[in-house]
Amino acid sequence: MLVICGLLFSQLAAAGQITMTDPQQETTENGKTLCTYENSIYLFTFVTQGKCPYAKTFDTDNSQ
């Protein structure tokens, strides 16, 4: 089972994408929502109307 998980993770990493969950949510001064997704390696933020999606996929090639 670990080998399968490892292969899946390596394929996702090679694809340059990561799906992150459970963002922190803040309301900005203009009433929009700032969504922050982070783990020990990546930090992604974006602004949206309404609530942040629970899960979102990001392109890791543009993370810096």
VENCORKA-V994076 format. One record per helix or strand of 3 or more residues. SS is the DSSP state (2 for helix, 1 for strand). FROM is the first residue (numbers start at 1). LEN is the number of residues. If there is no record, write none. Layout:
SS:FROM:LEN
SS:FROM:LEN
//
This chain:
2:2:14
1:17:5
1:24:4
1:33:6
1:43:6
1:55:5
2:60:3
//
